[in-house]
Amino acid sequence: MSGDERFLVLGSNSFSGATFCDYLAGRGYDVLATSRSPEPHPAMLPYKWQQREGAVRFERIDINHDLEALEGLLKRERPTHVVNFAAQSMVGQSWDHPDDWMRTNVVSTVRLHNLLRAYDGLERYVHVTTPEAYGSTDGWVREDHPYNPSTPYAVSRAAGDMSLKTYVDNFGFPAVSTRAANVYGPGQQLYRIIPRTIVAAMTGQKLRLDGGGKSVRVFIHMTEVSDATFRVALQGKPGDCYHISGYELVSIRDLVEIILDQLGASFDDCVEIGPERPGKDTAYMLDSFKIRTELGWRDTISLREGVADCIAWAKRFEAELPKLPSQYVHKP
């Protein structure tokens, strides 16, 4: 059951934002949700295809252009907790339009923080950021690891993070930050590696694997990230950052093989190898000791279980998915 908190989720059309909205609705919260685009197909919005005790109410607001509308929403609805998933988030494409990434992830984000600093009803602001700011890690790293960004996307997120720290240090702004490992789950955009592999295998297409899939990641189910984000929102220490990650390392190639094995498909039949993209980091290894010890969070869904969950979702919407966008479309 929900408490007295009133949640506003920015960037609710993102995979992570939509799943978090669904998580909150499942706990009985009536959620305010905003994003810059209209709501996508229900297959991409878990709260549209699952019965929940709470509800999600959507308003179209773009932090690049509509901060006055957001200010009006704050005054009208009086949320106590704001969780921000809104960002330009594609890494490889940030090389093509770096100024757009800087505008959203730095300039507009700083303006958002300035607006929230003046809002008197805020108990906690959760800034959802990225391990990309660290660059490739050599071993498991804690939250105090230095920044070493290697792409325009990573630079933009690091800059936004550093600006937020000045608001916390100088004004006592009640912000906490999260950095999650590679998230996945039902409803993820079809150009991401797990749904892309599933759909390619189900439709007989070839999957292009950049660099042969040698880079290593930890993949974590977004439901578990949502639980961690909720704990951070309610109990996280202002000014602190929390890593959200498991410890199950896997190469992208091995991940693809796990997916294809569950679908009864052959790697050689389904995959073609492409060149590595510029600035791609070899590994992210986030030590999540802090959130486990301070907030009691645990991950429980294995990668194989999570992949099966995604396959079940893809089969549920098998008729609709081929009609939905399968490539990232840049929105300036």
N, C-alpha and C positions, 0 to 999 in steps of 0.2 A: 504494500500500500504506500501511497505517496505521503509525504509530509507537508509542511507549509510552504515549501519552496515553489517558486514559479520559474520555469525554465524557458529561456529564449535560445533557440539553436540557429546560428547563422551558418549559411552554406548547407542548408538542409537537403538540397538535391544531390549533393555529393554522396558517394557510396557510404563513406564514414558517417556523414551527417544524417542520412536517411536511416541507417541502422541504429544510430544513437537515439533518434526520435522514436523509432519502434521500441527500443529498449525502455525508454522512459514511459511510453504509453503502456507497455507491459507491466510496469510497476504502478500504474494507476494515475500517472500524471497527465494533465491536459497541457500539451506542448505548443508553444508558439514557434513557428518555423518560417524562416525566410531564406530566399535564394534569389539570384539575379535572373534566372530563367524560369519559365513556367514549369510546373511539375512534369517530370517525364512519364513514360509509360508505367503503369502500375507494376509491371514485372521488376522494375528497378527501385521500387519503394516498398520495403517490407511491411510498413504500416498499412498499406493498401490491400495486402492479400493475407493478412492474419488478423484474427479477432482479438482486440486488446481492450482492457478495462478502461484505459484512458483514450484520449483522442489527440490528433495532430491537426492544428489549424495553420494553414499556409498563407503567407503574404509575400508577394513578389517585391523584393527590395535588393538593390545592387549597392554594395558598399562603395563602389566607384562613383556613383551618381546620386544616390538616394539617401544620404545621411540625414537630411531633414525629415524624410519619411520615417527613418529609423528613430530619430529623436521623438517624433510624434507617437510612435508605437511604445516607446519606453514610458512616456508620460501617461499614455492611455491604459496600458496593460500592467505596468509596474512589475516587471519580472525581477526576481531576486538573484537569479543565476544566469549568466550569459556564457554560452559555450560556442566558440568561434572555429568553425571548420572552413570558413570562406577563404579561398586562396587560389591563385594560379598555381596548379600543382604538377604539371607535366614537366619532366626533367629534360628529355632530349629536345623537345620543341622549344624550350626556353632560349636555345641558341638562335632561333629564327626571329624572335620578337622580344629581346631581353627588356626593352623599355616597358612593354606591357606587364611583364612579371614584376618589374620594379614599381610600377604604378600601383598594382593591386597589393602586393605583399609588403611594400614599404610605405609609400605615400598614403594610400587609402587606409591601410592598417593603422598607421600612426594617427590619422584623422579620427578613425574609429576609437582608438584608445583615448584620445583627447575628449571625445564626446562622452564616453563612458566615465571618464574621471569626473566629469561635472554632474553625472547622474547620481542622485542621492539615495536611490533604492537598491544599489548594487551591493550584494553580500559577497559574491565571488565571480570572478571572470576567469574562464578557462581558455587559455591560448593553445590551440592544437598546432604544434609545429612539427619539425622533421629531423631525423638523424642525418639527413643530407648535409646539414650545416657542419657536421664533423668531418666530412669527406670519408674516404675509406679508412676503416679502423684496423689496427693491428692488435688483435685480441679483444677481449671484452672490456668495454669502457663504462665508466660511471657518468653521472650527470654533470660533473665538473670538467669533462673532457674539453680541451680547447677546440675552437672552430677552425676548420680548414676547408672551406667550401671549394668545389671544383667545377661548378656549373652556374650559369646566371640564376637558375632557380634557387640553388643552395645559397648563393650570395644574398639574394633578396630575402630569404627566410632568416638568415643570420642577422641581417640588418634590422629586420622587424623585431627579432628577439632581443637584440641589444637595446633598441629604443624602448621596448617594454620595460626592461630592467631599470632604466632611468626613471620611469613613472613609479615603479614600486619603491625604489630607493629614496626618491625625493618627495613623493606625495603619499606614500603608504597605500598606493593603489592595490586593491585586493586581488591580485592576479596570481594564478598558478599556470604552469605550462606542462604539456605532455609531449613526449616523443615516442612514437610507436614503431615497432618493427614493421615489416611489410604486411599490411592488412589484406584480408580476403574474406569471402563469404558470399552467400546468396545475394543477388542483386548488384554485384559489382559490374562496372562498365565493361563492355565486351572487348575492349582493346587491352585490358589488363591480362597478364600472362595466364592465370588460371581459367577464367571464362573463355579467353581466346583459344586456349588449347582444347577445352571441352567442345566448344562450338565447331572448331575446325574438324575435330575427329568425328563429331556427329553428322557433319554435312559433307565430309569427304574432301575438305580443302587441305592445302599444304600450310603448315605452320612455319613461319620464318623465325629462326632462333638466332638473335644477335650474338656474335662471337662464340657460337656453339654452346652457350649457356654455362660458361665456366664460373661466373660470379656466384658468390655464396650469400645466402640470406637466411633470416629467420622469418617464417610466415606465421602469422597469428590471426586467429578467427576474430572477425570484427565484433561478434557478440561478447567475447572476452575483453576486447579493448573497450567496448561500451561500459562494461561493468567496472573496469579500471577507471575510466573517465568519470563515471558517476561517483566513485569513491573519492577521487581527487577533487571533484566539485564540492563535495560536502565536507571532506576532512583534510584536504591537502593544505600544507602550510603556505601562506601567502609569500610570494617571492621565490618559491621552490619550483624545480622541474622534476618530473617523474618519468622514468623510462617504463614503457609497457612492452614487454617482450617475453618470449619463452627462451629456451636454450637448445631447441632442436634445429641445428644447422642443416641446410640442404642446398646443393647447387641447383641452378635453374634447370639444367639438363635432367638431374635426378627428379626434380619436381614434375617436369613434363612426363618422364617415364612413369612416375606414380599415377598420374592422371590417365595416361594412355592404357596402363595395365588394368585400371579399374573399368575402362571402357572396352577392353578387349581389342585394342588397336596396337599396331606396330610402330615403333619409333621411326624406323627407316622409311616406312610408307607415308608417314604423316608429317615429317619434319624436313625442312631444308635449312642449311646453315648460312647465315649472313654475316657481314662484317660487324665488329664491335662499334658501338656509338661513341662519339667523343666525350671524354670526361666521365665515363661510367665508372663508378667506384666498385672496387673488387669485392668488398665485404662490409657489412654493418653488423656489429656484434654489441648489442646493448645489454648491459648488466642491469637487471630489474630487481636487484636485492632491496633497494630502497622502498619501492612500493609494496613489496612482499612483507617486509618487516614493519614498516610504519602503518600501512593501511590494510594489511591482511589479505591482499589480493593473491589469487593463484590462477594459473591457466590449467585447463583440464581437457581441452579438445586436442587430440593428436592431429597431425597433418593429414594422415590417411582418413580419419573420421571427418575432418573438415572438407577434404576433397569430395568425399562421398556426399556430404551435405550440398555442396555446390552442384554436383552432377544431378542430384535429385531435383534441385531448383531448375536446372537447365532442361530437364526432361518435362517438368511441370509446364514450362513455358516454351516447349520445343517448337510449337507452331508460330509463336510471336517473335522469338529471338532473331531469326534470320531477317526480319523486317526492320529491326532496330539498328541504330548506328553502331558500326563495328570499328570505326576509325575515330581517333580524336579530332574534333573540329574546334579550331582556335576561335575564341571569342575575345576581341580586343576590349 
